[in-house]
């Protein structure tokens, strides 16, 4: 796996070098250097400690097991062949687990291998974005501003270092914009690729469904108005999109219209017992208008401060670097004001970005704010911040002031990077925000191997969620997952159970289990928590 990462980094470095060389006729030397360094930083950030930073997240574990299971057995944990929408964990999108399946086949249950496609697509999406804005002849300052901001956006760097089922929406959305922008320069096949990618967004994250029709229709009308596509192209694009959407439309009919589960070609279409819609949408109880206003306010607060006001905040932001977010928010506002004043002089690319940004309004109104639920919104705000930074470079006559602002952003980026690859994972796991929903893979595997040495039939009190983690930590045929969960249980009884067993008790809770204290014990530690493991090897 390390060889694959190394080869990928070398290829990407060459691509970045070729890109900056290609832009040499329009970018000044300092702009070339800053653009290249920004993209190189993004490349090394996304690949660095890929299998250990951040901690292994529960939803990530669900998707990783399904990807491994598909690669080796052709079915997911629910024993479904090519599920259109996974039954796992209240419903997960399936595109990413299929993208990662070849690597799961080659490298086995390897977290770095599972995260690799996410990292690679993220880097490629930003490199292509920079090339697309260059092809659209945007000002050289804006090109370097976008390269710098998109390569250093802290929430984006964190978001794309995981490989959740929904994380793939970020690079896929950026690539969609990339190819539409490339298509504006005259290559029609780029537009077709862009529409295919846009359609595939329906398989990335359910939260984007609300905005996707508006985005699709706007793009068609915009390109037709700019005479980039004909009526025949529109018909062809709609037909292609409908064909791609057949599986997800079938799932929608089964889930929401009450049709029975069925198999369509090589797809399995089954309803979810419960969906995650309630976790993504705002509440429609009580005063909905107040809820919408509060939601938008929270979304703006996260944009300005980088802090999400929920118990999940450290999974989406680090509340130590508000200055970075504040500066970028100021550049966002600056870009909006400047482009609004010069609307008639804007390029097609900028006007397209304005339109796409407006199509995100349904998400802002109806979807719960936060970096997980608003990734497309925050991608666009980061993009506009980059435009604002570029306009600042262009319009500010005070060189010292430009160096000062850029220096602040660089210092914040350096401090953030040092903490992220230093203490962040430790703090993330130790905070235990979701009851053990983030673990250290290496520690956890060692912990299990030590427990196996006790040679008992059942383990009680496993400090991981059985369904999500155990199949990854002990790779198991999906047909035998129930047996695995039966042997390794998260529940912890107060009394000694029949048969040989081990009881994994947090060290600070030992006094709550007096009936177990007559058994032999062993002190252990995992994920920065100490445990006392009582065990009974007798068969009676």
N, C-alpha and C positions, 0 to 999 in steps of 0.2 A: 504494500500500500504506500509506503514511503517513497518507493521508486516512482509510482504513478503520480504522486503529488509533486515530486521533484521535476519530472518530465513536464507536467502541466505548467508548473511555475516557469520553467525555461521557455516553453512555447509562448506563454502569456507575456513574458518579458520581451521576447522578440516581436510579438504583435504590438505591444506598447511602443517599442522603439520604431517599428515601421509606421505606426500611426503618427507619432510626433514628427518623424522625418517627412511624411506626406504633407503635414500641415506647416512645414517650415516656411512656405511662401507667404503665409498669412499671419503666423504667430511670431512674435518677437522671441529672442533667445530666452528671456526670463519666463515668458509664457509657456514655451516649450518645456523648460525645465520643471516648472511648477505643475504643469499638466502630467508630465511623465512621472514625477515623484508622487503625485496624488494617486494615480492609477497603480503604481508599484506598491504604495502603502496599502491600498485596498486589497491587492493580490496577496501580499504577505499576511495581512490581518486575517483574511478569510481562511487561509490554509494553515495558519499557525495554531498548534495544539488542537487540531480539528477534532480529535477523538476524546479530548479531556476537558476542554473549556468551551462552553459552560458545562454545568452538570447535566447528566442524562435526565431529560424531562419525561414525565409520565406519558403525555400524549405522543411524544417522540418514540417512546418505547413501543406503544401500540402499533404505530405505523411501521417501525423497523421490523417488528416480528412479522407483521403481515407481508412486508416486502420479502423477507427471508423465506417465509412459508410459500409464497407464490413462486419464488425462484426455485425452490427445492421440491415442492409438492403440487404446485399448480393451483393451490387453494389458500384462502386466508384463514385466520383463526376461527371464523364462523363456518368453515368448510364450504365456502362459496367460490365458484369458479368465475373469475373476472367480474367481480361485483361492480355495478355502476356506482353505487354509493355504499361504503362499508358499514356493516352493522356494529363495528367496533366502537366502543366508548361513546355511545349515543350518536354515532354517525360521523365518519371521517371521509374527506375527499380522497380519491384513489390515484390521481395522476402521479403524485410524487413517488408513491410506493412502487409503481410500475417503472418509473424512471430509474429508481435505485436498484431494482431487482437484478439486473445483470451484474452489478457489483456485489450484491449479496450472494449471487451464485459463485462468483470467482473468489471472493475474500471471506465468505462466511459471515457469521454474526459479528461484524466489526463496525463499531460506531463511526470511525473515521471514514470507512467506505460508504456508510449510509449517508453521511453528511456531505460527501464529496460532490455529488451532482448539484447540490444547493450552492455550495461555495463556487463551483466552476461557473454555473449559470449566472450567479450574481455578478461576478467579475466581468464576464463576457457582456452582460447587459449594459454595464456602465461604459465599457470600452466602445461598444457599438453606439451608445447614446452620444458619446463625445464625437464619434465619426459622423453621426447623423446631423448633429447641429453644425458641424464643420461643412458638410455637404450642402446644408441649407444657407450657407454664407452668413451665419450670424456673426456679430462682431467678435473679434478675437478675444476681447476681455470677457465676453459672456461665455465663450467656449471654456476658457480656463476657470471661470467662476463656477460653471456647472461641474467640471471635472473635479475641482477641489471640494465643493460642497457635497456632491453625491458620494465621493470617496471617503468623506470624514463624518457623515451624518451618524451620530452615535446610535440612535435607535435602530437605524438601518443596519449598521455593522453587527449589532447584537441580534436583531431579528433574523439575519441571514446566516448566523453562526449555528443556529439550531436547524433541525430538519423536521419540523412539524409537518403534518399533512397540509396545513394551510399556509406555511411559510413560502411555498413555491409561488404564491400569488405575486410576491414582490418582484422577482426577476422576470416572471412571465408578463406582468403588466408593463414593466419597463421595456422589454423586448417588443411588445405590441406597439408601444409608442415609437420605439426606434424604427421599426420597419414602415410604419405609416409616414414618419418624417423622411425616411429615405425615399419612399414612394413619391413624396412631394417634389423631389428633384428630377423626376421624369421616368424612373424605372418602374413600370407597372407591376412586374412580378413581386416587387417589394410590398406593394399594397395587398396583393393576394396573400402573401406570407403573414402580413400584419393582421388581416381579417381572420385567418386560420388561428393565429395565436390569440386573438381577441375572443374567438368562439371557445377556445380551450380554457379560457378563464373560468367558464362555468363549471369546469371539473377541478378547479383549484380551491375555491373557498366560497361557501354559500353566502357570506356577507356581501360579496360583490354582485350577486344576482340582481339586487335592487337597482343598481346603477347601470348594469351591463346593457340592457335594451336601449337606454338613452344614449350611452356611449356609442353603441353600434349604429343607431339611426343617425345620430349627429355626424359620425364619420362618413357615412354614405352620402349624406346631403352636402357636407363640406367638400368632399372630393369631387362630387358631381358639379357643384357650383364653380369649383376651380378648374373644371374640365380635365381632371386627372383620370376620370373613369367615365364610361358611357353607360347608356341604359342596359346594353347587353352585359356589361361588366357587373352592373348591379344585380341583374337576374342570376348571373353565374355565381356571384359571391353569396347571395342569399341561398341558393341551392346547395352550395358547398357547406355553408354554415348549418343548414337544416340537417344535412346528412351527418355532420359531426355531432349535432345535438340530439340525434335520435335516441341514443342510450339514456341521456340525462332527462329528456322529455318523457321517456318511458318510466323512468324512476319517479318523476314528478307525478305522473298519472297514477302510479301505484300508491305513492305515499299520501297524496292529497285528494285523489278522486275515488279512492277505495277499490281500485282494480286489484285482482288477485296477483300474487307473485308469479312470475313466469320467466322463461329463458328466451332470449332473443338473439339469434345467431350464436355468437360465443359469449354473450353477456348474461349475467344473472341479475334479474331485477326483483328486488324484495323490499318491502317497507321496513322502516326502522320502528322498533317498539316505542321509541321516544326520540325526538330530534333535539338539536342544540339551538334551535331558533330562539328559544326563550333566553338563552345565554348570550345571544348576539344582538337581539333587538331591544329597544327601550320598552319599558312597561307601558301598556295602554290602559292601565287602571288609574282611576282618579283624574286629576287635572292633567291631561295629556300635553297641553301647551306649556305648562310649567315644567313638565318632564323634558320636553324638547329643549326648552331654554337652558335648563340645568345641564343637559347632555352636551349642548353646543359650548356652554361655558367651560365645562370640564375638558372638552376637546381642545379648546383654545388655551386653557391653562397648561395642559400637557405640551402643547406646541411651544409655548413661551418658556416654560420652566423645565421640561423634560421629566416632570414628575406626574405619575398617574395616581390619583387619589383613591386607590383601592389597596387591598391586601396583597395584590399580585404585582406591585409596582416594580420590584427588583427584577422581575422576569422581563420587563419591557423597557426599563430605564434605570439609570443610576442617579439618585437624587443628590449628586455632589457637583454637578457640572452645569448648573443653571445658566451661567454666563454664556456658554456655547450656544444654548438654545435661544437665549435672549438676543444675541447678536444676529443669529440667523433669522429670527422672527422680524427684526428690524429691517433686514435686507429683503425679506418677503414683502413687507408692506411697501418698501421703497420700489420694488419691482412692479407691484400692482399699480402704484400711483403713476410711475413713469410710462408703463405700457398703456394705461388708460388714457393718459394725456396725449400720447402719440399713436392712438389706435389706428388712424388712417395710414400711418407710415410703417406699421408692424409688418413683418414678413409673414408668409403663409404659415411657417412653422410656429411662430409665436401666437398667431390667431388660432391655430389648431389647439395649442396648449391651453389657451383661454377657454375654448369651447369644451375641451375634455374636462377641465377643472370644474366648469359649471355643471356637467353631468354627474359630478360627485355629490351634488346637493342632497339627493335622496338618502345617501349613506349618512351624511352629516345630520340629517333630521331624524332618521329612523333607526340607525344602528348605534349601539352603545359605543361611546368614545373610548379611545385607548389605542395604543400602538398595535395590539393584536387585531382589533376589529376595524380599524381605519387605515390599514397599510396603504391602500391606493391613494387615500386623501393625503397622508403624510409624505408619500413619494412625490406627489405633485407639489406640496408645499416646500419640500426640500429642493425640488427642481427650480421653483420660483425663487427660493433663497439664493440659489446659484446664479440665476439671472440677475438678481439684485446685487450680488457681490460683484458680478462682472460690470454692471452699470456703475457701481461705486468705483471700481478700478478705472473705468473710462472717464467718469465725470469729475472725480476728485483731483484737484490740482496740487494738493499737499502730499508730497511723496512720503514724508515722515508719518503722516496720519494713516496712510494706506499700509505702511510697514507695521505701524502700531496695531491696527485692527487685525491684520493677517497674523501678527505675532501672538496676539491674544488667542486667536483660534488655534494656532499651532500648539501653544502651551496647553490649552484645554484638551486638545486631542492627545497630546503626549501624556498628560496626567491620567486621562481616561484609559488610554491603552495600557499604561503601566499597571493601573489598578485592575483592569479587566483580566489581564493575563497573570496578575499577581494574586491578590486576595479575593477577587470577586467570587470565584467558584466556591471557595471555602465559606465565605459569608452567605452565599446563596443557599448552599446545602444546609449549613448549620442553622440558618434562620428557620428552616423546616416549615415554611409558610403554609404548605398544603399537606401537612401530615406525612412527610416523607416523599413528596412528589418530585423530588430532584435528588439524584444520587451520584456518587462517584463510582464509575463502573469498575475500576481496578480494585478499589477497596471492597466493593460489594462482592465481586467474584472471589476475592481472597476470603472474605467472611463466610461465604457459602462453602468453600473448600474446607475451611476449618470446622464448620458445622458437620460436614459429611464424615469427618474423622470420628465423630461420636457414634456413628453406626446405629442410629435409631430409626424407627419406622416413620415417625411423624414429628414435624417441627412446628411448634406453636409460637405465635408472636413475631412472625417475620416482619421486620421493620420496612418492608417494601410493599407496595400494592401488588398482590399476587397476579392479577390479570395483566397488568402492564409490563412488569419487569421480569418476572420469573422465566417466561418463555425466552427472553433475550439472554438472561444470565445462565440459564441451563437450556440450550437449544433443544427443542422438543418437537416431535411430529405433532401437527395440529390435532390429529385424532386422539392424542394422549394428553392433551393439555389439562383435562379434568383430573387425571391421575396425578399430574404434577402439582396442581393446586390443592389436591387433597392431602398430599404429603407435606407441602410447605404452606402452612395456614397463617393468616394474619391475626386471627383471633387468639386470645390468651386466656385460658380457663384459670379459675382460682384454685382448682383442686387437681390432684394427680389423676391423669386419665389412664384407662386400661391400655396395656401394651407399652412398648418402649417408645419414649418420646423425649424431646428436648423443649424447654420452656425459656424463651428469650425475653428477659425482663429488663427494662431500662433500669440502670443502677439506682436512679433516684426514686424508683417505685418498688424496690425490693420489699420494703416493710408492708406493702399492700398484699403480699402473697405469702403469708406465713406457712401455709400448707405445703409450699414447694421447698421450703428451706431445709427440710430433712434430706433432700437429695444432694448428691455431689454437684459441684458447680464449677464453672469456668468463666473467668473474666475476659470479655472481648470488647472490641470497639469497631464501629463502622459508621461512615458518614459523619464523623466527629461526635458521635454519641456513644457513651459507654454502656455496656450491657453485662448482666450476670446471667449466664446460661445454665439453668438447672437441667439435669438429664437423668433419665431412668432407663437403663439398658436391659432391665429385666423384661421378660415376655409376659409376666403375670400382671 
